[in-house]
Amino acid sequence: MPFDRVGPYRIGFYSYDVHSGEPPHVHVMRDNKELKIWLNDLTVHFNNGFKTNEERKIIAVVTQYQAQFLAKWEAYNDRI
């Protein structure tokens, strides 16, 4: 899936993520930092480099677009 740009962040998932059996999630990237967040409950699976205050901002952004990201995940899953 192409990643969406939301503010300074690239947000999306990889096609192999859908096939892996993992719950729906997105990767959020900026510069050399990456965060993975589960879409069902908006918990952070891992954070590689973001400070706590920016992590909170990212969660707020993903919360705002949660329904759209879940719909994209499901649409991609339905194609396979």
NUGUZA-864994 format. One record per residue: residue number from 1; chain; x, z, y of N, C-alpha, C in turn. Coordinates in nm, 2 decimals. Each point is the difference from the previous one (the first is absolute). Example, Ala and Ser with C-alpha at 12.3 -4.5 7.8 and 13.67 -1.06 7.14 Angstrom:
! NUGUZA-864994
PT   pos   unit      nc1      nc3      nc2     cac1     cac3     cac2      cc1      cc3      cc2
PT     1      A     1.32     0.78    -0.57    -0.09     0.00     0.12     0.09     0.00     0.12
PT     2      A    -0.04    -0.07     0.11     0.09     0.00     0.11    -0.08     0.08     0.11
END
This chain:
! NUGUZA-864994
PT   pos   unit      nc1      nc3      nc2     cac1     cac3     cac2      cc1      cc3      cc2
PT     1      A     0.08     0.00    -0.12    -0.08     0.00     0.12     0.09     0.00     0.12
PT     2      A    -0.03    -0.08     0.10     0.07     0.01     0.12    -0.03     0.13     0.07
PT     3      A     0.10     0.05     0.06    -0.02     0.13     0.07    -0.06    -0.02     0.14
PT     4      A    -0.08     0.09     0.04    -0.06    -0.01     0.13     0.09     0.08     0.10
PT     5      A    -0.01    -0.05     0.12     0.08     0.07     0.11    -0.10     0.08     0.07
PT     6      A     0.02     0.14     0.01    -0.09     0.09     0.08     0.10     0.07     0.09
PT     7      A     0.00    -0.03     0.13     0.09     0.06     0.09     0.14    -0.03    -0.05
PT     8      A     0.09     0.10    -0.01     0.14    -0.03    -0.04     0.02     0.00    -0.15
PT     9      A    -0.11     0.01    -0.08     0.01     0.02    -0.15    -0.05    -0.13    -0.07
PT    10      A     0.07    -0.02    -0.11    -0.05    -0.10    -0.10    -0.06     0.08    -0.11
PT    11      A    -0.13    -0.04    -0.03    -0.07     0.08    -0.10    -0.06    -0.10    -0.10
PT    12      A     0.02     0.04    -0.13    -0.06    -0.09    -0.11     0.04     0.05    -0.13
PT    13      A    -0.02    -0.08    -0.10     0.04     0.03    -0.14     0.06    -0.12    -0.06
PT    14      A     0.06     0.02    -0.11     0.06    -0.11    -0.08    -0.09    -0.04    -0.11
PT    15      A     0.00    -0.12    -0.04    -0.08    -0.05    -0.11     0.02     0.08    -0.13
PT    16      A     0.13     0.04    -0.03     0.02     0.07    -0.12    -0.05     0.14     0.01
PT    17      A    -0.03     0.05     0.12    -0.06     0.14     0.01    -0.14     0.00    -0.06
PT    18      A    -0.07    -0.11     0.02    -0.14    -0.01    -0.06     0.01     0.00    -0.15
PT    19      A     0.09    -0.07    -0.05     0.02    -0.01    -0.15     0.06     0.12    -0.06
PT    20      A     0.06     0.09     0.07     0.07     0.11    -0.05    -0.09     0.11    -0.06
PT    21      A    -0.13     0.00     0.04    -0.09     0.11    -0.04     0.00     0.12     0.10
PT    22      A     0.08    -0.01     0.10     0.00     0.11     0.10    -0.13    -0.01     0.08
PT    23      A    -0.04     0.12     0.06    -0.11     0.00     0.08     0.02    -0.09     0.13
PT    24      A    -0.10    -0.04     0.06     0.01    -0.08     0.13     0.09     0.07     0.10
PT    25      A     0.09    -0.07     0.06     0.09     0.06     0.09     0.06    -0.11     0.10
PT    26      A     0.06     0.04     0.10     0.07    -0.09     0.09     0.14     0.05     0.03
PT    27      A     0.09    -0.09     0.03     0.13     0.03     0.04     0.00    -0.02     0.15
PT    28      A     0.06     0.09     0.08     0.01    -0.01     0.14     0.15    -0.01     0.03
PT    29      A     0.04    -0.10     0.08     0.14    -0.02     0.03     0.02    -0.02     0.15
PT    30      A     0.12     0.05     0.04     0.04    -0.02     0.14     0.16     0.02    -0.01
PT    31      A     0.07    -0.10     0.06     0.14     0.01    -0.01     0.05     0.01    -0.14
PT    32      A     0.08     0.10    -0.03     0.04     0.02    -0.14    -0.07     0.12    -0.07
PT    33      A    -0.12     0.03     0.05    -0.08     0.11    -0.05    -0.12    -0.05    -0.08
PT    34      A    -0.04     0.08    -0.10    -0.12    -0.04    -0.08    -0.07     0.13    -0.04
PT    35      A    -0.13    -0.02     0.00    -0.09     0.11    -0.04    -0.11    -0.06    -0.09
PT    36      A    -0.03     0.07    -0.11    -0.11    -0.05    -0.09    -0.11     0.10     0.00
PT    37      A    -0.12    -0.05     0.02    -0.11     0.09     0.02    -0.12    -0.05    -0.09
PT    38      A    -0.05     0.10    -0.08    -0.12    -0.03    -0.08    -0.12    -0.02     0.08
PT    39      A    -0.08    -0.11    -0.02    -0.11    -0.03     0.08    -0.13     0.09    -0.03
PT    40      A    -0.01     0.05    -0.12    -0.12     0.07    -0.04    -0.01     0.14     0.07
PT    41      A     0.12     0.07     0.01    -0.01     0.13     0.07     0.10     0.01     0.11
PT    42      A     0.07    -0.11     0.04     0.09     0.00     0.11     0.11     0.10    -0.01
PT    43      A     0.05     0.02    -0.12     0.12     0.09    -0.01     0.12    -0.09    -0.01
PT    44      A     0.11     0.05     0.04     0.13    -0.07     0.01     0.07     0.02    -0.14
PT    45      A     0.03    -0.11    -0.06     0.07     0.00    -0.13     0.15     0.02     0.02
PT    46      A     0.05    -0.08     0.10     0.14     0.02     0.04     0.02    -0.04     0.14
PT    47      A     0.10     0.06     0.06     0.04    -0.03     0.14     0.15    -0.01     0.00
PT    48      A     0.04    -0.12     0.04     0.15    -0.03     0.00     0.03    -0.02     0.15
PT    49      A     0.02     0.10     0.08     0.06    -0.01     0.13    -0.09     0.03     0.12
PT    50      A    -0.13     0.00    -0.02    -0.08     0.03     0.12    -0.01     0.16     0.02
PT    51      A     0.01     0.03     0.13    -0.01     0.14     0.04    -0.15     0.05    -0.02
PT    52      A    -0.02     0.13    -0.01    -0.13     0.05    -0.02    -0.10    -0.04     0.10
PT    53      A     0.03     0.00     0.13    -0.09    -0.04     0.10    -0.04    -0.15    -0.01
PT    54      A     0.09    -0.09    -0.04    -0.03    -0.14    -0.02    -0.08    -0.02    -0.13
PT    55      A     0.03     0.08    -0.10    -0.08     0.00    -0.12    -0.15     0.03     0.03
PT    56      A    -0.03     0.09     0.08    -0.13     0.03     0.04    -0.07    -0.12     0.07
PT    57      A     0.08    -0.06     0.09    -0.05    -0.12     0.07    -0.04    -0.11    -0.10
PT    58      A     0.09    -0.02    -0.10    -0.03    -0.10    -0.10    -0.12     0.03    -0.08
PT    59      A    -0.02     0.13    -0.04    -0.12     0.03    -0.07    -0.12    -0.03     0.08
PT    60      A     0.00     0.03     0.13    -0.11    -0.03     0.09    -0.03    -0.15     0.00
PT    61      A     0.11    -0.08     0.00    -0.02    -0.15     0.00    -0.06    -0.04    -0.13
PT    62      A     0.05     0.04    -0.11    -0.05    -0.04    -0.13    -0.14     0.05    -0.02
PT    63      A    -0.04     0.12     0.06    -0.13     0.05    -0.01    -0.10    -0.09     0.08
PT    64      A     0.05    -0.05     0.11    -0.08    -0.09     0.08    -0.04    -0.13    -0.07
PT    65      A     0.10    -0.05    -0.08    -0.01    -0.13    -0.07    -0.02     0.02    -0.15
PT    66      A    -0.03     0.12    -0.05    -0.01     0.03    -0.14    -0.10    -0.09    -0.07
PT    67      A    -0.12    -0.02     0.05    -0.10    -0.08    -0.07     0.05    -0.15    -0.01
PT    68      A     0.07    -0.05     0.10     0.05    -0.14    -0.01     0.11    -0.01    -0.10
PT    69      A     0.09     0.10     0.00     0.11    -0.01    -0.10    -0.06     0.01    -0.14
PT    70      A    -0.09     0.09    -0.02    -0.07     0.01    -0.14    -0.07    -0.13    -0.04
PT    71      A    -0.06    -0.06     0.10    -0.07    -0.13    -0.03     0.10    -0.10    -0.04
PT    72      A     0.11    -0.01     0.07     0.11    -0.10    -0.03     0.05     0.03    -0.14
PT    73      A     0.02     0.13    -0.04     0.05     0.03    -0.13    -0.09    -0.04    -0.11
PT    74      A    -0.13     0.03     0.02    -0.10    -0.04    -0.09    -0.02    -0.15    -0.01
PT    75      A     0.01    -0.07     0.11    -0.02    -0.15     0.00     0.12    -0.06    -0.08
PT    76      A     0.12     0.05     0.02     0.12    -0.05    -0.07    -0.02     0.03    -0.15
PT    77      A    -0.04     0.12    -0.03    -0.02     0.04    -0.14    -0.10    -0.09    -0.07
PT    78      A    -0.11    -0.04     0.07    -0.10    -0.08    -0.05     0.05    -0.14    -0.03
PT    79      A     0.10    -0.05     0.07     0.06    -0.13    -0.02     0.08    -0.02    -0.13
PT    80      A     0.05     0.12    -0.05     0.09    -0.01    -0.11    -0.08     0.02    -0.13
END
